[in-house]
Amino acid sequence: MKPILPGATLGVMGGGQLGRMFVHAAQRLGYFTAVLDPDPESPAGRVSHHHVQADYVDVDALAHFAGLADAITTEFENVPAASLEHLAVARPVSPAAAAVAIAQDRIREKAHFVGCGVDCAPYVAVESDDVLSVVPANLFPGLLKTARLGYDGKGQQRVGSRAELVAAWKAVGQQPCVLEKLMPIDYECSVVLARGRDGLLVHYPPQRNLHRGGILAVTEAHDQALPDDVAQRAAQAALSIAEGMEYVGVLCVEFFVLEGGALVVNEMAPRPHNSGHWTTDACDVSQFELQVRTLTGLPLNPPRQHSPAVMLNLLGDLWFLEADGVRPDKPLEPRWADVLKLPGTHLHLYGKVEPRAGRKMGHLTLTGDSVAAVRSTADFAAAMLGLPIPLTE
């Protein structure tokens, strides 16, 4: 494929914050943009040149969208793979529908990891009643996860026995699931990479992540975030997973680091990822610019990190913090002006009009000259905003 040069129109399926940041990156490089999303107030749709307000399976809307865009990507993995396949008949699409379909199904995803020689937690696919009686006893206690449409900790139940497994499976409507053995997790990390159509792979330094309530809360990206051997093993495993799919686009692979240092893969996201948001402020090329480059066939330069960084996720809960024991009945803006007085603060709000508990409203990236300075400022900013302290486990 010849490179698609600035002046063309790039399309993105999905209008959330990841689509919004893709649109900004594309526009900065001189591209026009189009978004397909059913929400008239979608963050990406509000800033794009074109917004097709339609369902992701609307055939007429897909045809119109393909007529607007010269190449198409996606901002979240639950866009129907069949729609991406349909679009690919007319336009270059990355990531490919086949890769997105693997990420949409935990059973297929884990089988892919195993096929790539990457360790994951011991598991079994639960797709029928027959499996329940033969699940190995050493998988308890475990997590029962729905095979499809699970994210941010949703669709997961802890089960400690066969009886609890049976009850949990009935509670999710006996839909396909995986039962995954609970492992002694020390901490979590992830790798964000990009692979071009020519097979060239580049990646960012692996980053350390802290989740609260199943949602990413903090990412640390600096030379003290991970031991060198863990970072090297995580990067190599992520590259193997991408190569195994002949992946094109930006991919994030998330890992658990177990007590003792063993590394197991958790899941992957076929798109830019929350844990890579720091790249916009601490690297010469952001994950969203790499998404543009992989989609258009522009050269992939290895990204360079110029500053240590800590990223804080900002949920809608911050707009409803209690003061003097009273929770406001209407959202109150957090202390942005005070936070922005701190050195090296970069505030990114996503243009969502209604704050809600658990809703991702934005993120704050802290950069500086040293790891100690960045961590100190991050702690100060978190305390100012009412985020839990400490920022590490």
C-alpha positions in Angstrom: 0.0 0.0 0.0 1.3 3.5 -0.9 1.3 5.9 2.0 -1.9 7.8 2.5 -0.6 11.4 2.8 -1.9 14.4 4.8 -5.0 15.9 3.2 -6.8 12.6 3.1 -9.6 11.7 5.5 -9.1 9.2 8.2 -12.0 7.4 9.8 -12.4 6.0 13.3 -15.1 3.6 14.5 -16.1 4.8 18.0 -16.4 8.3 19.4 -15.0 8.1 22.9 -11.9 9.7 24.4 -9.5 7.4 22.5 -11.2 8.4 19.2 -11.0 12.0 20.3 -7.2 11.8 20.8 -6.8 10.0 17.6 -8.7 12.7 15.8 -6.5 15.4 17.4 -3.3 13.5 16.4 -4.5 13.1 12.8 -5.6 16.7 12.5 -2.2 17.9 13.8 -0.6 16.0 11.0 -2.9 17.6 8.4 -5.5 14.9 7.9 -9.3 15.4 7.8 -11.2 13.0 10.1 -14.5 11.2 10.2 -16.1 9.4 13.2 -18.9 6.8 13.3 -20.6 6.7 16.6 -24.3 6.7 17.5 -24.0 9.3 20.3 -24.6 12.8 19.1 -22.4 14.1 22.0 -19.6 11.7 21.5 -16.2 13.3 22.5 -14.6 12.4 19.1 -17.6 13.3 17.1 -17.7 16.8 18.6 -14.2 17.6 17.3 -14.1 15.8 14.0 -14.7 17.1 10.5 -17.4 14.5 10.0 -19.6 12.7 12.5 -21.8 9.8 11.2 -24.3 9.3 13.9 -25.3 5.7 13.4 -25.1 2.2 14.8 -21.9 0.2 14.1 -23.9 -2.4 12.2 -25.9 0.0 10.0 -25.0 -1.1 6.5 -26.0 2.2 4.9 -24.1 4.2 7.4 -21.0 2.0 6.9 -21.2 2.6 3.2 -21.5 6.4 3.8 -18.6 6.2 6.2 -16.4 4.3 3.7 -17.2 7.0 1.2 -15.9 9.7 3.5 -12.7 8.0 4.7 -9.6 6.9 2.9 -8.6 4.5 5.7 -10.4 3.4 8.9 -9.3 2.4 12.4 -11.2 1.7 15.6 -10.9 3.1 19.1 -12.4 0.2 21.1 -12.4 -3.5 20.8 -16.1 -4.1 21.0 -16.9 -2.5 17.6 -18.3 -5.5 15.7 -15.6 -7.3 13.8 -18.0 -8.0 11.0 -18.4 -4.3 10.5 -14.6 -3.9 10.2 -14.6 -6.8 7.7 -17.3 -5.1 5.7 -15.5 -1.8 5.6 -12.2 -3.5 4.6 -13.8 -4.5 1.2 -13.7 -0.8 0.3 -11.0 0.8 2.4 -7.8 -0.1 4.3 -8.7 -1.0 7.8 -6.3 -1.5 10.7 -6.3 -3.3 13.0 -7.8 -6.1 10.9 -11.2 -7.6 11.8 -9.5 -11.0 12.5 -7.2 -9.5 15.1 -10.1 -7.5 16.7 -12.2 -10.7 16.8 -9.5 -12.5 18.8 -9.4 -9.6 21.4 -13.2 -9.7 21.6 -13.3 -13.3 22.9 -11.3 -14.3 26.0 -11.3 -17.9 24.9 -9.7 -17.2 21.5 -7.4 -14.6 23.1 -6.0 -17.0 25.6 -5.6 -19.7 22.9 -3.6 -17.1 20.9 -1.3 -16.3 23.9 -0.6 -20.0 24.4 0.0 -20.4 20.6 2.6 -17.6 20.8 4.4 -19.3 23.6 3.4 -16.6 26.2 2.5 -17.8 29.6 -1.0 -16.9 31.0 -2.7 -18.0 34.2 -4.0 -21.6 34.2 -7.5 -21.6 32.8 -10.4 -23.6 31.3 -13.1 -22.5 28.8 -16.6 -22.9 30.2 -19.0 -23.3 27.4 -21.4 -26.0 28.5 -22.7 -27.7 31.7 -20.5 -30.7 30.9 -17.4 -28.7 31.7 -18.5 -27.7 35.2 -18.1 -31.2 36.7 -14.6 -31.7 35.2 -12.9 -28.4 36.0 -9.6 -29.2 37.7 -9.7 -28.6 41.4 -6.4 -26.7 41.3 -8.2 -23.8 39.4 -10.0 -22.9 42.6 -10.1 -20.2 43.9 -10.5 -18.6 40.5 -12.1 -15.8 38.5 -15.0 -16.6 36.1 -14.9 -14.1 33.3 -17.4 -13.7 30.5 -15.7 -14.5 27.2 -17.1 -11.4 25.5 -17.8 -7.7 26.4 -15.9 -7.6 29.6 -13.8 -4.5 30.5 -12.8 -2.5 33.5 -13.4 -5.5 35.7 -17.0 -6.0 34.4 -18.2 -9.6 33.8 -16.0 -11.1 36.4 -16.9 -13.1 39.5 -14.6 -14.7 42.1 -15.4 -18.4 42.7 -13.9 -20.5 45.5 -15.5 -23.9 44.8 -17.3 -26.0 42.1 -20.7 -25.0 43.7 -19.8 -21.3 43.4 -18.7 -21.8 39.9 -22.1 -23.4 38.9 -24.0 -20.6 40.6 -21.8 -17.9 39.0 -22.2 -19.4 35.5 -26.0 -19.5 35.9 -25.9 -15.8 37.1 -24.3 -14.8 33.8 -26.9 -16.7 31.8 -24.7 -19.6 31.0 -22.8 -17.7 28.3 -19.3 -18.7 27.3 -16.7 -17.9 30.0 -13.2 -18.7 31.1 -12.3 -19.8 34.6 -8.9 -18.5 35.4 -6.9 -19.5 38.4 -6.3 -16.7 40.9 -2.6 -16.0 41.0 -0.4 -14.3 43.7 0.0 -11.0 41.9 2.7 -8.6 43.0 1.9 -5.8 40.5 0.8 -5.1 37.0 2.4 -3.8 33.9 1.7 -3.2 30.2 3.4 -2.7 26.9 2.1 -0.4 24.1 3.5 -1.1 20.7 2.9 -0.3 17.1 3.3 -2.6 14.0 3.2 -1.3 10.4 2.0 -3.1 7.3 5.7 -3.8 6.5 6.1 -5.7 9.7 8.2 -3.1 11.4 7.6 -3.1 15.2 8.3 -0.3 17.7 7.3 0.0 21.3 7.4 2.3 24.3 9.2 1.4 27.6 6.9 -1.0 29.5 5.0 0.8 32.2 3.8 -0.1 35.7 0.0 0.1 36.4 -2.2 0.3 39.5 -5.9 -0.6 39.2 -8.6 0.3 41.7 -12.0 -1.4 41.4 -10.9 -2.9 38.1 -10.2 0.5 36.5 -6.7 1.8 35.8 -5.9 4.5 38.4 -2.1 5.2 38.0 0.6 4.5 35.4 4.3 5.0 36.1 6.6 5.3 33.2 10.2 5.8 34.1 13.4 3.9 34.6 12.5 2.9 38.2 9.0 1.7 37.4 10.0 -1.9 36.5 13.1 -4.1 37.0 15.0 -4.4 33.7 14.5 -8.1 33.3 10.7 -7.8 33.8 10.6 -4.9 31.2 12.6 -6.9 28.7 10.4 -10.1 29.1 7.2 -8.1 28.9 8.3 -6.3 25.7 9.4 -9.6 24.0 6.1 -11.3 25.0 4.1 -8.4 23.6 6.0 -8.4 20.3 5.5 -12.1 20.0 1.7 -11.7 20.5 1.6 -9.0 17.8 3.7 -10.9 15.3 1.5 -14.0 15.9 -1.5 -12.1 14.5 0.5 -10.2 11.8 -1.0 -7.2 13.6 -1.2 -3.8 12.1 -1.9 -0.8 14.4 -1.3 0.1 18.0 -1.7 -2.7 20.5 -1.5 -2.8 24.3 -0.7 -6.0 26.1 -1.3 -6.2 29.9 0.6 -8.5 32.2 0.6 -9.6 35.8 4.0 -9.9 37.6 3.6 -12.6 40.2 5.3 -12.9 43.6 8.7 -14.2 42.8 8.9 -12.4 39.4 7.2 -14.7 37.0 5.3 -12.9 34.2 1.9 -13.9 32.9 -0.2 -12.2 30.2 -3.6 -11.0 31.2 -5.3 -9.5 28.1 -4.7 -7.3 25.1 -6.4 -4.2 23.6 -6.3 -3.7 19.8 -6.0 0.1 20.1 -4.3 2.8 22.1 -4.7 2.3 25.8 -5.2 4.3 29.0 -1.8 3.1 30.3 -0.2 4.8 27.2 -1.7 8.2 27.7 1.5 9.5 29.2 3.2 9.2 25.8 1.5 12.4 24.6 3.4 14.5 27.1 6.6 12.5 27.8 7.6 11.2 24.3 8.4 12.7 21.0 5.7 10.6 19.3 2.5 9.7 21.1 0.6 6.4 20.8 -2.1 8.2 18.8 0.4 9.5 16.3 1.7 6.0 15.9 -2.0 4.9 15.3 -2.1 7.5 12.5 1.2 6.3 11.1 0.3 2.6 11.1 -3.1 3.3 9.5 -1.6 5.5 6.7 1.6 3.6 6.0 3.8 6.5 7.1 7.2 5.6 8.6 7.3 4.2 12.1 10.1 6.0 14.1 11.0 4.3 17.4 9.5 6.6 20.0 11.8 8.3 22.5 10.8 9.2 26.0 12.3 12.5 27.1 10.8 12.8 30.6 9.8 10.4 33.5 6.0 10.4 33.8 3.2 9.5 36.1 -0.4 9.4 34.8 -3.4 9.7 37.0 -6.8 8.6 35.7 -9.6 11.1 36.5 -13.0 9.5 37.1 -16.4 11.2 37.5 -16.3 10.5 41.2 -14.0 13.5 41.6 -16.9 15.8 40.7 -18.9 14.5 43.7 -16.4 14.4 46.6 -17.7 14.9 50.1 -16.9 18.1 51.9 -17.4 18.2 55.7 -19.3 14.9 55.4 -21.7 16.1 52.8 -21.8 14.8 49.2 -22.9 17.4 46.7 -26.1 16.7 44.8 -24.7 18.4 41.7 -21.2 18.0 40.2 -18.6 20.4 41.3 -15.5 21.1 39.2 -12.3 19.8 40.8 -9.5 22.2 41.6 -8.0 22.4 38.1 -6.5 25.9 38.5 -4.6 24.8 41.7 -3.4 21.6 40.1 -2.1 23.4 37.0 0.0 25.6 39.2 2.2 22.5 39.9 5.2 22.1 37.7 5.0 19.6 34.9 1.2 19.1 35.0 -0.6 18.2 31.8 -4.4 18.1 32.1 -6.5 16.2 29.5 -10.3 16.4 29.8 -12.3 14.3 27.3 -15.2 16.7 26.6 -17.8 14.5 28.3 -20.8 16.6 29.4 -22.0 14.5 32.3 -19.7 13.3 35.2 -20.7 9.9 36.6 -19.1 7.6 39.2 -16.6 5.3 37.4 -16.8 7.3 34.1 -13.4 8.2 32.6 -13.5 12.0 32.4 -9.9 12.7 31.8 -6.3 12.1 32.9 -3.5 14.1 34.4 0.1 13.5 33.4 3.0 14.7 35.5 6.5 15.1 33.9 9.7 16.4 35.3 13.5 16.2 35.4 13.7 13.3 37.8 11.6 10.4 39.0 11.6 11.7 42.6 10.3 15.1 41.5 7.6 13.6 39.3 6.5 11.2 42.0 6.4 14.0 44.6 4.3 16.3 42.3 2.0 13.4 41.5 1.4 12.7 45.2 0.7 16.4 45.8 -1.7 16.6 42.8 -3.6 13.5 43.9 -4.0 14.8 47.4 -5.3 18.1 46.0 -7.8 16.4 43.9 -8.9 13.9 46.6 -7.5 10.8 44.9 -6.3 8.0 47.2 -2.8 8.2 48.5 -0.3 6.5 48.1 -0.1 6.1 44.4 1.7 2.8 44.6 0.7 -0.4 46.3 
